[in-house]
Amino acid sequence: MKRRWVRWLPAAVIPAAIAAGALIAPLTAGAADLPSKTPADVLKLVAASDVRAFSGTVEQSSDLGLPSLPTVGSGPGSQSDATNVIDLLTGSHTAKVYADGPSKVRVQVLDQLAERDVVRNGADVWLYTSTGEKVTHVTLPSRTAEKTTPDATTTTPAQLAERFLASVEPSTSVTLGANTTVAGRDAYDLVLTPNTSATLVGSVSIAVDGQTGVPLRVQVAARGQQSTAFEVGFSSFDPSAPSADVFAFTPPKGATVTEQALPAKGERTHAEAGHPKPVVSGTGWSSIVTVPVGTVPASVTSSPLYGQLTTAVPGGRALSTSLMSVLLTDDGRVLAGAVPVSALEAAAAK
């Protein structure tokens, strides 16, 4: 299915160990008065959506049964490097998101007493961290002019919905729940339910804006659980063009600015050249990703968090959450999927 709204959304880089999180309190919801539609009609509404400009506030939080992490010091190579990743699994996050076509995007992640910004304005991309006053500047070559700007800090509901809608296949039942209201906008509730018991995912609920067809909220429930295990959604949404000033960025006085060059076309980075590509086995909801030997740096396995968050299993150590399992084998491989640890162990033994 062609979903044109995906082409300008800031791309989210979600670690393989992450599948979900949950808002402690749901976003604004309630009855909505919308024309009657079938699930197929709502899928067509999403596919036909061509919203190119919007602004809004995105709320996301995670509660996967992992322990809360202590506050640690910052700095390269410190424990905080690993903590930043685990924080996506356990912490709450708020982001201001702005877009006006494919070449103007701004994401402001509001941390506690800090802020992280990713700004694209034409060929200029700025990454700013208020902690330490660090700024990275990248100039995009013309070949990337119409491509999405990568962003590893946040996920919009539309981006996450795209991932799940890609799984709509014979192994998935598609139904409609009761109409709802998200961010003050009437929405259809598109529900995806895996037809296999081999996955940890019980269902995925996508609130689709009844006017624009843009996904406003995504909720993921774990198999056998009633409460939502993952939720990311807009608490405010405005489908109109933001002011041009939003995309203008000037490094703060005293900030350290680093110029970063992108690899030339066809050129692989040192990290890419040193590691084979991951292998995907299985299909649909129960697929497993295997990362070859040598991918996980020693700084991860030597971190105190590694022993705290993983459990010893035959042949390695495992991280188990309500929606995702990760297995790090003794020979250095990493296997991950929305499946039980036992499924990863079986795949590793093949």
HELIX and SHEET records of a PDB file:
HELIX    1   1 ARG A    4  TRP A    8  5                                   5    
HELIX    2   2 PRO A   39  ALA A   48  1                                  10    
HELIX    3   3 SER A   80  THR A   90  1                                  11    
HELIX    4   4 SER A  142  THR A  144  5                                   3    
HELIX    5   5 PRO A  157  LEU A  165  1                                   9    
HELIX    6   6 ALA A  244  PHE A  247  5                                   4    
HELIX    7   7 HIS A  270  GLY A  274  1                                   5    
HELIX    8   8 GLY A  284  SER A  286  5                                   3    
HELIX    9   9 ALA A  298  THR A  301  1                                   4    
HELIX   10  10 PRO A  304  LEU A  309  1                                   6    
HELIX   11  11 VAL A  341  ALA A  349  1                                   9    
SHEET    1   A 2 ALA A  11  ALA A  12  0                                        
SHEET    2   A 2 PRO A 150  ASP A 151  1                                        
SHEET    1   B12 THR A 172  LEU A 176  0                                        
SHEET    2   B12 ARG A 185  PRO A 194 -1                                        
SHEET    3   B12 VAL A 201  ASP A 209 -1                                        
SHEET    4   B12 PRO A 215  ALA A 222 -1                                        
SHEET    5   B12 THR A 228  ASP A 238 -1                                        
SHEET    6   B12 ALA A  53  SER A  62 -1                                        
SHEET    7   B12 SER A  92  ASP A 100 -1                                        
SHEET    8   B12 LYS A 104  ASP A 111 -1                                        
SHEET    9   B12 ALA A 114  ASN A 121 -1                                        
SHEET   10   B12 ASP A 124  THR A 129 -1                                        
SHEET   11   B12 LYS A 134  THR A 139 -1                                        
SHEET   12   B12 THR A 256  GLU A 259  1                                        
SHEET    1   C 3 THR A 172  LEU A 176  0                                        
SHEET    2   C 3 ARG A 185  PRO A 194 -1                                        
SHEET    3   C 3 THR A 180  VAL A 182 -1                                        
SHEET    1   D 6 VAL A 279  SER A 281  0                                        
SHEET    2   D 6 ILE A 288  VAL A 291 -1                                        
SHEET    3   D 6 VAL A 334  GLY A 337 -1                                        
SHEET    4   D 6 SER A 325  THR A 329 -1                                        
SHEET    5   D 6 GLY A 316  SER A 320 -1                                        
SHEET    6   D 6 THR A 311  VAL A 313 -1                                        
END                                                                             
